[in-house]
Amino acid sequence: MTAIAHLPLRRAIIETGQAMNRLGINQGASGNLSVRAGDGFLITPSSLPYDEMQVEDVVEMAFDGSWSGDRRPSSEWRFHRDILAARRDVEAVVHAHPTFCTVLAVHRKPIPPFHYMVALAGGPDIRCGGYATFGTQALSDNALAALEDRTACLLANHGLLALGGSLKAALALAVEVETLARQYVHALTLGQPVILPDEEIARVQEKMRRMKYGQNPDEA
């Protein structure tokens, strides 16, 4: 029997997908995950529920877009490939359709600095990237633009992208962004919330950097 390459990472992808649904930030077989592996990356297959996924179902891809295995990669492989190619600081990408992030995304609203935790995504806001059909290069280009100097963004009429130094870190950030989205949507029912100035967010970012806040989700 041929040994399966990157077995621990394949297991981590499946476990992260199952956790994503268990935590309520995704449903069914929607959403997708990737993690850097060797000279390429691993990605979830197309249209397979996480509870049914086996390690051999996880697809190994190269940065030229080719893949190996019996299953096709997620239809969203282009933005996974492009993010990992462009961002050497990123090891893993989580894409999901969490309810409150999607509520904002369908209105094409970014998440402003109404709460200091917005800084966890790398800047004074969490942008909403422009709309394009799922799986297209146009969507990937829009995602890369929205993620410039950021580790999370919304995608218009679509969902959420969260990046991290590991699958666990990317998932933790996705959960945090969905929490912020839920808080922001509820805050808007009382009117426009008070927005923190950019200089305060910069102070928070520096403090988070010194504390290594959010860099190791096991320490949260």
HELIX and SHEET records of a PDB file:
HELIX    1   1 LEU A    7  ARG A   22  1                                  16    
HELIX    2   2 TYR A   50  GLU A   52  5                                   3    
HELIX    3   3 VAL A   55  ASP A   57  5                                   3    
HELIX    4   4 TRP A   77  ALA A   86  1                                  10    
HELIX    5   5 THR A   99  VAL A  106  1                                   8    
HELIX    6   6 TYR A  116  ALA A  121  5                                   6    
HELIX    7   7 GLN A  137  ALA A  146  1                                  10    
HELIX    8   8 LEU A  167  LEU A  188  1                                  22    
HELIX    9   9 ASP A  198  MET A  211  1                                  14    
HELIX   10  10 PRO A  217  GLU A  219  5                                   3    
SHEET    1   A 8 TRP A  67  SER A  68  0                                        
SHEET    2   A 8 VAL A  59  MET A  61 -1                                        
SHEET    3   A 8 GLY A  40  ILE A  43 -1                                        
SHEET    4   A 8 ASN A  32  ALA A  37 -1                                        
SHEET    5   A 8 ALA A  92  ALA A  96 -1                                        
SHEET    6   A 8 GLY A 159  GLY A 164 -1                                        
SHEET    7   A 8 ALA A 152  LEU A 155 -1                                        
SHEET    8   A 8 CYS A 128  GLY A 129  1                                        
END                                                                             
